Amino acid sequence: MTRAITIPDDYQTLVGLLRDAIARRPPSHDWQAVNWPVVFTRARQHGVATFLYPWLAEHASCASASASSADFLQTLSAWREHFLTSVLQTLERQRELASLLAMFADAKMEVAPLKGAWLSEHVYDDPAQRSMSDLDLLVRKQDVQTCHRLLTADGYFVEQDMLLNPFASDQPYFHSIKPTMVELHWNFASESEPLIPSPDMEAIWQAMRLDTVVCFPVRVLSLEDQLAHLVQHMLHHRFAVPLRGYLDIALFLQKLGEDLSSSALDAASLRWRTGAALPFVAHLASELLDSPLPASLSVPLKETLANRLDPLAQTLFRLPPASLRGCEQTMLRLRKSSPAARLRVIASRIFMPRAYLTIRYPYARCWALLPFVWMQRIIDLLAKTKRRGLCTAIGTTSGGYDLIDDADIRDSTIHRLLHENEKPG
């Protein structure tokens, strides 16, 4: 039986607002005691501020004329400005995406818009409600070089060429005039994340369907693969994702959940090699945002998985800073290792595969310069440890929780989900 998720006190208001907005109902609690500037800041941090604004504006009258309403109205004004900025950015992004899709179509290149590019139009009521920092496009592996030439001919450039790097599955592109970064994907896993299996890309392409994005006919992931991709993305980031990731899933299931079938979801899980993660994450989003599940996902989780919902959800409310996420795995391995094994862990962080080192140290491409790369790597690691302080380096925080304990919860959950061969229930 699924155990309810406990929402920390400092997140009660934000989660409550999200639940009410998803359900399209009036506010379920008094807004007078809300610290609106804090809620707005937290909503932006979690990428859900633009989703909430239209609902907040609709129910602004709930804040009556009192001492606290001035605080609300001032925050609402800043919130409105944030949303209008998103509207302008969305229009620019849509123009850029339409231009890209037309360019690839003229060159007979198959390109599938991913995540926000599709979700913003087919799941959210207004594309401006879905915050985005880039445009994700999927291409076939054999078409990567051709697509690269098309993009560079159109004025895009790369800061570092990742096309042939085995530790990369995408290539970021930038433009001096166009504002949105473009990420060209040919896979969703790489050697940099050995824990996460690589999806069956050919099967995913075969399961695609026709749809429209920015009024352009294009192939996109099947509905079941759209959901599986969102789940796989969470695994790829080891569940260190903000509330927006769960909002995507809750809204997807609310609008399109009844079009999903259990057998098609099982097939998608096999294509994406996510084990039991798809139903688990769906239940997590449902519990977190109080959004009902469709019939195809309403089978209760096994007790061993249901018991992991609340501990994993708690880590969501205390995500580590971005600067620390890259070293979580190293700190976790150090904590669990013997003194001799710790030396091997440290050595592995210095003498890394050359292809991986070139991501941060481009001159590692030259074999003769590898000793200098290793020296620079040691200097950088020491500098990071000094900047973060000894307590941060071993995972403790001033908030009274342990980053490495949280990383262990997320990691152990992923291991369990990927090796859970039985169907839930």
N, C-alpha and C positions, 0 to 999 in steps of 0.2 A: 504493500500500500504506500503511495507517495506521501512523503512527509512535507508539510508546508514549509516554505522558505521564510526565514526570519529576516525582516528588513531592519537594518540598524537605524537608530533614532535619527541620525543626521542625514539619512536618505529617505525617511518616511514621506516627506513632502514631495520630493521629486518623483519618487516611484508612484505615489498616490496621484499626482497630476498626470503621469503617463497612463496609468490605469483608467482614469476618467476620460482622458482624451481618446484612447483607443476604443473605449466603449461608447464614445459619443454621448456622454451623459453629463449633467451639471456637476459642479464640484461636490465631492462627497464629504468635505470637511471645511471648517471655518478658515478663511484666508487671513483673518486679522492678525493671527500670531505668527505668520510666516515671515521669515527673514528673506525677503525677495531678492536682494542683491546676491546673497549666498546661493540661493536656488538657481538664479540666472547663470552665475559663474559655473556652477556644477553642471547645469544643463549644457552649456557650451563645451565644457571639458568632455562630456560624454556624447557629444554630437547629436543631441536631441532637442536643442533649443529651437531650431527652425521648424521641427515637427510640431512643437507645442504652441508656437505663437498664434496661429489662427484660432485654435480652441480657447486660448487665454483671452484673446481679444473679444471673442464672442461672449465670454462670461465675465468680462471686466466689471460689470455692474455688481458682481458678488462682493467686491471690496467697497463697502459703504463709506460714506464721508466720515472719516474718523482720523485719529492721529496717525494710524498705520496706513491709511489709504494713500497718503501722499508718497510714502515710501514705495507702495505698489505702483502707483501711476508713473513715478519717475523711472522705476525699473521697466515697466511696460513700454515706456517711450524708447529706452535703450534696446529693449527686445524687438520693438518694431523696426528700429534702424538696422538691427542685425538681420532681421528677416528680409527687409527691402534690399539690403546688400546681397543677400543670397539670391533674390529674384534676378538682380542684374547679372550676377555671376552665372546663374543657371542659363539665362538667355545667351550669354557669350559661349558657355560650354556647349549648349545645344547647336549653335551655329558651327562651332569647331567640329563637333561630332558629325554633323550632317556633311560637312566638307570632307572629312576623313572617309566616311562611308561611301560617298560618291567617288572619291579618288580610288579606293580599293575596288569598287565595283567596276569602274572603267578598266582597271587592270586585271579583271577577272580573278581577284584574290578573295577567298572566303574569309570573312572577319566576323566574329561574334562579340557584340558588346556584352560586358559582364557587370555584375553587382550593381553599383549605383546607377550606371547608365541605363540599365533595364528596369531596375526596381523603382527609380524615381518616376517613371512613366506608367508602370503597370501595377504598382502596389500602393504608392503614396497618392493622395488626392491632388496634390500640387507638386510638380517636380522640384520646386524650390524648398519643399519641406525636407528633402533628403540631402543632408550636407555631404559634400564630396571634395576631395583634394586632388583627384586625378581621374582620368578616363582609362578604364581597363578594357583592353581588346584582346581577344583570343584568336590566334592564327595557327595554322598547321605548321609543324616543325619544319617541313621541307620548304615552306614559303617565307621563312623568317628573313632570309637574306634579301629576297625580292621586296618584301614589305619595308625592310630597312632602307633600301635604295629609294623607294617611293617617298618615305617620310623625310629622308635627308634632302631629296630633291625639292620637297615642299617647304624647306627651311627649318626643319627640326634638326636638332643635334643631340649628341649623347655626351655626357660628362666622362663616361668610361664605357668602353665597349664590352658588353657582357654576353654577346651572342654565342660565343663558343666556350664559355666558362661552365664546367659541369656543376658548379656550385650555384648557378643561377637558373631561374626558370622564367625570367622576364627581363625586359630591357626598358628602362625609363628614357623618355625623350622630352626635350624642352624646346621652346620656341621663343625667339626674341620679341615677338609681337603677340602671338596667341597665348592667353594666360594660363591654360590648364596643362599640367603635365600629362603625358600619354604613356601608359605602361603597356607594352606589347608582351603578351604571355604566349608561351608555347607549351607550358606545362603548369602544374600547380604544386609540384614538389621537386626537390633537388637534393643533391648529396649534402647540402648544408644542414638538412633536417632529416637525418637517417631514421628517426623515430616514426616519421609520417610516411606511409607508403605512397608511391607514385600512382595516381589514378590511371585507369585504362583510357588513354586519350582517344584512341581510335573508336572505341565503343561509345564514348561521349559524343564524338562528332557524328557517328551514325544515328544517335538518338535525337539529334537536333531537329527543330521544327522551324517553320517560317513564322515571322512576326514582323511588327513594325516598330522601329525606334526612331524618334525625331521624324516621323512620317516617312521613313525610308524602309522599304522591304528588305529584310535581312534575316539570316538564320541565327537563332538563339538557342540556348540550352532548353531542353524539355523542362516542364514544370518541376518534375521530380529532381532533375539535375540542378535546377536553380536552387532548390532547398538543400540538396546534398553539397553543392558548392559553398553555400553559406556556412554549413556545418564544417566542411573540410577546411575552410578559411580559419575558423576558430581553432581547430586542431593545429593548423600550421603555426598559429600565433600562440599556441599553448594556453588557450583561454584567456590570455591577457588582452582582451578586447573590451571596449566601452559598452555602455548600455545600448548604443545605436545598433550593435550587432544583434541583440536580442529583440529590439524593436523591429528590425527588418523581418525577422522570422515571425514575430507575432502578427504583424500586418499582412505578411504573405499568407499565413494560414487563415487569417480572418477573411481575406478577399478571395483566395484561390484554393483554400484547403479542401473544399468539397469536390474539387476536380482531381484530387489525388486518389490513387488506389494503393492498397497495401502491397500488392504484388509489384507494382511499378516502383514503389519506394524501396522495396527489397532489392530490386534490380539496380536501382540507382546507388544504393549502398555498396553493392558489389562492384559497380563501375568505379566508384570513387574510393573503394577500399577503406571505408570509415567504420567498419565493424558495427557496433551497437550505438555509435555516436548520434546518428540521425534521430531516432526516437528519443534518445536521452536529452539532446539539446532542445528538441521540440517541447518536451515536458518541462525542461528548465525555463524556457521562455514563457511557457504557459503559466507556470507557478509564479514566476517573477513578476509578470505583467498582468496577471489575473485575466488571461485571455483563453477562451475555451479552445480545445483541440478538435480537429475534424475527426470523423469516424475512423478514418484510415490510420490515425495515430493515437486513438483514445484507449488502446489496450494498456493497462497499468504496467509500469516497469517492474522488473524483478526487484526483490527487496534489496539485493546487494548493490544494485544501481541506484535505486530510489534513495538509499541512505547516503549517497554521495552528492545529492542535489544541494542540500543546504551548505555543507562545508565548501563546495566549489563556489556556490553563489556568494558566500562571504568574501572570497578572494576578489570577486568583481568589485566590491565596495572599497577595496584598498589596493588598487592596482599599483604596481611599482612605477616610479618615474621612468620615462622612456630611456633615460641614460643608464638605468640599472637593468633593464630587461635583457640586454645582450650578455650580461655576465651572470645571470641567475643560474644557468646550468653549470657553469664552472664552480660557483660557490656551493651549489648543491652537491656536486661530486666531491669537492674538498671536504665538506662536512661529513660525508659518508665514508671517506677513504681512510685507510691507515696512514701513518706518517710516510712510509715508503711510497705508497700509492699516490699520496699528495704530490710528491716530487714528479711522478710520472704525469699527473694531471697538469701541473704547472708547465712541464716541458712540452706537453701536447698543445698548450695555448701559445707557446713561442714557436716551436718548430712545426707549424701547421702546413698542410699541403700547399704547394706553390700556387696552384690555381686559386685557392681561397685567399692567400696572402695578397694576390694581385688586386683583389677587390678594394683593399684599403691602401696597399702600397704598389702602385702601378709599376714601379721600377723592379719589382720582384720578377717581372717577365725575363729579366736578364739573370742567368744563372750566376754569373760572376759577382752580382750585387747581393746575393742571398745573405751572406754574413752581415752586411750592413742592415738588411731588412730585419734580421733576427735581433740585432742590437737595438734598432729603433723600436721593435716590438717589445723588448724588455723595458725600455725607457717609457713607452706609452702605458704599459700595464702598471708600472710603478707609479706613474703620474696619476693614473685613474684611482689607484688605491689610496694615494695621498689625498686627492681631491675629495673623495667620498668619506674619508675617515675610516678608522679601523672598525667602528661599530657598523657602519654601512657596508663595509667590505664583507663582514660575516653575516649580514642580513638583518640586524636588529634596527628598529626605528624608534623615533621619539613617540610614536603613537601607541606603543605598547604591544605591537604585534611583530611577527618575524617574517620578513620577506621570503626567507628560504623555506620556512614551514609552508607558506602559501605556494611557493613553487613546487614543493614536494606534493602537495594536495593536487595541484593541476596536473603534474606529471603522472602521478600514480593513477589518476582518473583516466587520463589518455591511454595509459598502458592497459587498464582494465577494459575500456571501451573497444580498443582495437583487437583485443584478444577474447572478446565476448562473442562466442560463435553461435550461441542459442538466440532465438528470437525473444524479444521481451514478452513478459507475461508468465 
